């Protein structure tokens, strides 16, 4: 047996072993059915091509054996690439969530970048850091969009294309093996100087509708009659269809994707620039930056601890520097959100 065939047979064994790990014998049966069906399809294409070219044609048995070898090798190569990617992102170089300390020598702000789904350890570490800050006479500014009227909530869901409800983040977190952000663990620590520096759904929709009405540019606005996707229900269906091993693999891959996105500014900017409803995204991101920046500038307190979404920091700092060029970063610390 030559080296090439050894590699092929090892690939077949790996594919079957991995299939067996995921769902016992059922995955092997599904794999065999998959191979047979696609081998017939590709054999028909192969047969037609060779006939046109008037070249020698393998019989189906020989073609099937070759097809199994190559499809197995291809799957193993894809698996190796995916394994290396996920291992590198999760174990070797996971994402780091920054905590920036900025000052203009009059006020000092600790800006802790946040994500709505992440590890329990991440959220607990921030709680401990907030307690230390408050013991050092800091006040707490936090991000949390206020509820709006039922009408505006429905308009928001249609505008963003997703059905937002109380179960969305809890269910979403299950696909990533993490926890969802529970802001209540940060309230009333040491003192009661906690301030929700955010806007309401009503405000977002009011400004959104103004922007649409006054914009001179063509905006990519979703169809008002379109039904928002109930992501929460889709996640539940996905979870119900997976066994423990399949979910474990999916969670590990999803965590790698999360780590990759958080680390890559290019990826975050690409996602932001291709947001389905860019007009709404401008309100959600940029207009809320102004709310936070104004709150810091006009605050009677000179030591402020902020928890806000990561994408806001760069723009908030620029707005502060427009008001006072002396604002600058004096310290940066990092937390590893997923361990």
Residue pairs with C-beta under 8 A, 6 or more apart in sequence:
1 9
5 69
7 73
8 69
8 70
8 72
8 73
9 69
11 69
11 72
11 73
11 75
11 76
12 68
12 69
12 72
14 72
14 76
14 79
15 31
15 72
15 75
15 76
16 28
16 31
18 79
19 27
19 28
19 30
19 31
20 27
20 28
21 245
22 243
22 245
22 246
22 249
23 30
23 243
23 245
23 246
35 67
35 68
35 71
36 64
38 67
38 71
39 63
39 64
39 67
39 68
42 67
43 60
43 63
43 64
43 67
46 57
46 58
46 63
47 57
50 56
50 57
51 57
58 66
82 253
85 256
85 260
86 252
86 253
86 255
86 256
87 256
88 256
89 95
89 255
89 256
89 257
89 259
89 260
89 263
90 252
90 255
90 256
90 259
90 338
93 259
93 263
94 259
94 336
94 337
94 338
94 339
95 258
95 259
95 260
95 261
95 262
95 263
95 336
95 337
95 338
96 263
96 334
96 335
96 336
96 337
97 112
97 113
97 114
97 115
97 118
97 122
97 262
97 310
97 334
97 335
97 336
97 337
98 113
98 310
98 313
98 332
98 333
98 334
99 110
99 111
99 112
99 113
99 129
99 332
99 333
99 334
99 335
100 110
100 111
100 113
100 313
100 317
100 329
100 331
100 332
101 108
101 109
101 110
101 111
101 329
101 330
101 331
101 332
101 333
102 108
102 109
102 111
102 317
102 320
102 327
102 328
102 329
102 330
103 109
103 327
103 328
103 330
104 320
104 324
104 326
104 327
104 328
105 326
106 302
107 296
107 299
107 301
107 302
107 303
107 304
108 302
108 303
108 304
109 296
109 304
109 305
109 306
110 129
110 133
110 138
110 304
110 305
110 306
111 306
111 308
111 313
111 316
112 126
112 129
112 130
112 305
112 306
112 307
112 308
113 308
113 309
113 310
113 313
114 126
114 143
114 181
114 307
114 308
114 309
114 310
115 181
115 262
115 309
115 310
115 337
116 169
116 180
116 181
116 309
117 169
117 172
117 173
117 176
117 178
117 179
117 180
117 181
118 178
118 179
118 181
118 337
118 338
119 178
119 179
119 337
119 338
119 339
120 178
120 179
121 339
122 335
122 336
122 337
122 338
123 179
123 181
123 182
123 185
124 185
125 335
126 186
126 307
126 335
127 185
127 186
127 189
129 305
130 140
130 186
130 189
130 305
130 307
131 189
131 190
133 140
133 303
133 305
134 140
134 189
134 190
134 191
134 193
134 305
135 190
136 303
137 303
138 303
138 304
138 305
139 191
139 193
139 194
139 195
139 299
139 301
139 303
139 304
139 305
140 186
140 189
140 193
140 194
140 195
140 304
140 305
140 306
140 307
141 195
141 197
141 292
141 295
141 296
141 299
141 304
141 305
141 306
141 307
141 308
142 183
142 186
142 194
142 195
142 196
142 197
142 198
142 306
142 307
142 308
143 197
143 198
143 288
143 292
143 307
143 308
143 309
143 312
144 183
144 196
144 198
145 198
145 199
145 200
145 201
145 204
146 196
146 198
146 199
146 200
146 201
147 153
147 200
147 201
148 156
148 200
148 201
148 202
148 203
148 204
148 205
149 201
149 202
152 201
152 202
152 204
152 205
153 164
153 201
155 205
156 164
156 201
156 204
156 205
157 163
157 164
157 228
158 222
158 224
158 226
158 228
159 205
159 208
159 221
159 222
159 277
159 280
160 228
160 276
160 277
160 280
161 222
161 226
161 228
161 229
161 276
161 277
162 168
162 228
162 229
162 231
163 228
163 229
163 230
163 231
163 232
165 232
167 232
168 231
168 232
169 180
169 181
170 180
171 231
171 232
171 235
171 236
171 239
172 180
172 231
172 232
172 235
173 179
173 180
174 235
174 239
175 235
175 238
175 239
175 250
175 251
175 254
176 251
176 254
176 255
176 258
177 251
177 252
177 254
177 255
178 255
178 337
178 338
183 307
186 194
186 307
187 194
188 194
193 301
195 295
197 291
197 292
197 295
197 306
198 288
198 291
198 292
199 287
199 288
199 291
204 280
204 283
204 284
204 287
207 283
207 287
208 279
208 280
208 283
211 279
211 282
211 283
212 219
212 221
212 279
215 279
219 278
219 279
220 276
220 277
220 278
220 279
221 277
221 279
222 276
222 277
239 247
242 250
255 338
258 338
259 338
260 267
261 267
261 268
261 271
262 268
262 310
262 337
268 310
268 311
272 281
272 285
272 311
275 281
285 311
285 312
285 315
286 315
288 312
289 312
289 315
289 316
289 319
290 319
292 306
292 308
292 312
292 316
293 316
293 319
293 320
293 323
296 304
296 306
296 316
296 320
297 320
297 323
297 324
308 316
317 327
317 329
320 327
321 327
321 328
